[in-house]
Amino acid sequence: MDWTTVVGSNSLTTLGGQALTTPVNTPGTDYYNGSGSTFDLARRLTTPGNDVVVLTAEDLNAREVPLNTPALVYTILLLIIGLPGNSVVLYVYTQKWGRSSTRTFILGLAILDLVNCLVTYPMEIALLTRPLLFDFPVLCKVTRFATYGFNTASGLVLIAIAVDRYQRICRPLSKPMTTRTAKIVIFCAIGVAVVFLWPALVLYGTKSIPVSRTVVLKLCQIQDNFYVTVYPLVFFVFNGVCTVIIFLILTVIYLLVGIKVCRLRTFRSKSCSVTSISEFTDEDDQLYLGNCKGAKNSERELQPLKGKKRRPENGSKDDIPPAPGAIKVVLKTTSDTLKKARKSVTDKRFRRVSKTTIMLFLVTLLYVICFTPFLGIVFHRTIHKDAFMTMTRSEKMAFNVILRSYLLNCAINPIIYSFCNDLFRKECAYLFKKLFRKN
C-alpha cells in the first residue's frame, strides 16, 4: 500500500473548539485541520487497492462526526444541567433572598452563565454535528463573540466578588460594597469585555477549504480574508494573556483572604474577646426571605433588622405610669454574660461569612480549573504544531472533550451553591416538590 504523504501545518486552537491553521501545500498533497482534528485526505479519497473513490463534503463530514461523539455527549449533558440550574439560581436568589452585593453578584453570574448556555452550547452542538458543513458566517461571528464576551465578563465579575470578600474580611471597618455598586460593576465588566473582544465579530466567519474542484469544506473559523494575516494571532495571544492575568489577580486576593481567615480563627480560639471581629458588617449574604420549612430558627434570628423601632400602641402597658411608691427593679447583665452573648452572635456571623466566602472561592476555583486545560492545549498546540497528527483515534476523542473544558464553567455554579448553601438546597427541594405536586 502506498499512501500519499501529508505535510504539516502551523495551527493555533481557538476558544470555540476550532483550529486556526495555515496549511503548507505542495503538489500532490492535501492537508486539512478543523474542529480540533486532522484529516489525511489522501487516505479518505483512496481505497487500499488504490482505486479512486469520489467523496463529497457530506461524506467527509460523516467521517469526522464520530470523533466528536464524546464531546457532543459532554456538551448535551452540560446543556441539560446548565439551563435549569441557572434558572433555579435566578428564581431562588431573586424571590427568596434580600438585596445585597453578594446576591447581586450571584445573580449577575447566573445571568451570564444562562445566556452563555443558550448561545454557546447549541452552537457547539451544531459545530460538532456539522464540523465541515457550517456556512453561516453571521451566526458564527455573533456566537463566537458572545462566547468570548460572556466568559471574560464572568472572570471580571469574579474579580469584583473577590474584592468584596477582601473588604468584608480583611477591611471590616471600611464601607462594604453596596447593591448599586455591584450592579455598576457587572455592567462595567460586560462593557470592558465588549470593548476588548469586538475583533471576534470581524475575524470570525466562514473558512473555505477546497478539497477538489467540486468539493469545498465550510467551517466556522477565522474567515478567509484574515486567515493568513497576523491579526488572529495577536487576538488569541491577547485573550490568553488577559485570562492568565485574571487568574493571577484572583489567586492573590483569595490568598490574602485565606490568610486573614486563618488568623481570625486562631485569634478566636485563643481569646474570648470579640473586639477585632465584632465589627463585621451585618453580612447580608444570608438575608433569607423564604418560607422553607427546613430553615432553622437560628438562621432567621440572624437576619438584620433595618426597620424603625416600633412605638408602643395607645393603651399599652408602656403608657401606664408607675404606681406611687412603686419600687423600680433594674436588671443588669454582668460583663461576662454580655461577652458570651456578643461572642455567640459574632461566632455565628463569622461562620456565615466564612461559608459564603468558601462558596464563592469554590466558584472562582472551578472557573480557573475549567479554563486551565483549554489554555494548556492552546499553548501546547502553538509550540508543538503537529502533535495532533500523531494521536490515536481515542486520543483525538479525548482531545475534543478537553478542548471544551471551559464549557463546564457555565453549568457548575448551581451545583456549588447546592453543596455550600443549606438554605439554597432546601429552597430548591421545596420548589421541585411544588412543581411535581402540580403535575
Secondary structure, 3 states (H helix, E strand, C coil): CCCCCCCCEEEEECCCCCEEEEECCCCCCCCEEECCEEECHHHHHECCCCCECCCCHHHHHHHHHHHHHHHHHHHHHHHHHHHHHHHHHHHHHHHCECCCHHHHHHHHHHHHHHHHHHHHHHHHHHHHHCCCECCCHHHHHHHHHHHHHHHHHHHHHHHHHHHHHHHHHHCCCCCCCCHHHHHHHHHHHHHHHHHHHCHHHHHEEEEEEECCCCCEEEEEEECHHHCCCCHHHHHHHHHHHHHHHHHHHHHHHHHHHHHHHHHHHHHHHHCCCCCCCCCCCCCHHHCECCCCCCCCHHHHHCCCCCCCCCCCCCCCHHHCCCCCCCCCCCCCCCHHHHHHHHHHHHHHHHHHHHHHHHHHHHHHHHHHHHHHHHHHHHHHHHHCCCHHHHCCHHHHHHHHHHCCHHHHHHHHHHHHHHHHCHHHHHHHHHHHHHHHHHC
